[in-house]
């Protein structure tokens, strides 16, 4: 990997991270220099045998100085802690309508799936000046996606989703790697991100092999594996929820809790159907663990998300 990747700032967030780093480093250096200087001055001035006065301090200075510098440094560092924390928390809040790309990690590769359905292995094409939301999961062990030029990284966990977003403002080819030890070939797990203009991204997408987008792939799978037999068929003997407008709704559970039907909830209902059972429904759904791979689960969830065509009603259940 080219070490220059750590000096390149390919997003506004990367600039803010570097600014935060250098401000905190400078502040720490100033405090260290100040303390070392004071220690050395006092060691010399008040060394044994020196003529420096050693009388009692005025009463007003006995505690006020210590309390003053302690309180001042406390609030100073709390301010910088808050400032840096806000920058980090903002990285977890993608804007609405960001371009969503699904990432599946496995030993020892990254598989990216574009909204158009195009797939890439260890290479990712994204348009510049466009919010990108990465939805990440792992097929085996814990991995981590690290893109130095964007100053972002995120653990990729098996059996759950994690999320990462960014807006790149510089075109070019940038390195990415796994930053979590994941096995014997961990050092070889990496790839490149191609940040291109919006026009080039459109041309690249159009040049990919013809195929359905994720939602259409999920719709075919929905019928192929028999989901439609229970959820769409009026003649079904199984009382199953209507999945239209399911994504993003609040679901009342049999134990009285209310959960949001996000990607993680939908994934659990596919693999762990007896977990978080909706109120009014029997636990009749079979598990598809071992039947569907991560890519198929991603496409199924994309299809369910595409069924959301009207505003969600708070408190509604499927």
Secondary structure, DSSP 8 states (H G I E B T S, - for coil): --GGGGT---BHHHHHHHHHHHHHHHHHHHHHHHHHHHHHHHHHHTSTT---------GGGSSHHHHHHHHHHHHHHHHHHHHHHHHHHHTT---TT-EEEEEEEETTEEEEE-TTS-EEESEEEEETTS-EEEEEEESSS-EEEEEGGGTEEEEE-BTS-EEEEE-B-S-EEEEEEE-S--STTGGG-EEEEEEE-HHHHHHHHHTS-----HHHHHHHHHHHTTHHHHHT-TT-SS-----TT-TT-EEEBTTS-EEE--HHHHHHHHH-TTSS-BTT--S-----BTTB-HHHHHHHHHHHHHT--S---TT---
